[in-house]
Amino acid sequence: MSLEVQFEKGLEQDEVVSLYQANGWSSAEVPEKLIPALNNSDSLVTARLDGFLVGVGNAISDGYLVVYYPHMLVHPDFHGQGIGRKMMELMQTKYGSFHQQMLTADGEAVDFYKCLGFERAGKTEPMWVYAGNDH
């Protein structure tokens, strides 16, 4: 099997919704918002295994100092195979020198991001107004 991780410009709705549903993410319920959100990100990274979408991540950035990674997910059947790490390594080729890289992690994702060098931001508390139901 051949894994390809790359920056991508646009994604098709069906493959994205399927990936988000497999992960239980509520944004799969609003594809009319999800697809434009991903496609209009500063960067969009995909992982494809023999052409099949197994991972996606995006970045929102001011282009100079700050980047935020809102979505980074890998199909559950492929967790633990280094795919998420490869996607973040590709993001680092663009954002690694930025002053601040931010993300919100919960559950098993916390340990994953810690292994990549992310840490809790001082005494900050995560806060949001959230319309989803998956947390």
HELIX and SHEET records of a PDB file:
HELIX    1   1 GLN A   13  ALA A   22  1                                  10    
HELIX    2   2 SER A   26  GLU A   29  5                                   4    
HELIX    3   3 PRO A   31  ASN A   39  1                                   9    
HELIX    4   4 PRO A   76  PHE A   78  5                                   3    
HELIX    5   5 ILE A   83  TYR A   95  1                                  13    
HELIX    6   6 ALA A  109  CYS A  115  1                                   7    
SHEET    1   A 5 LEU A   3  PHE A   7  0                                        
SHEET    2   A 5 SER A  43  LEU A  49 -1                                        
SHEET    3   A 5 PHE A  52  SER A  61 -1                                        
SHEET    4   A 5 VAL A  66  TYR A  69 -1                                        
SHEET    5   A 5 GLN A 100  LEU A 103  1                                        
SHEET    1   B 4 LEU A   3  PHE A   7  0                                        
SHEET    2   B 4 SER A  43  LEU A  49 -1                                        
SHEET    3   B 4 PHE A  52  SER A  61 -1                                        
SHEET    4   B 4 MET A  72  VAL A  74 -1                                        
END                                                                             
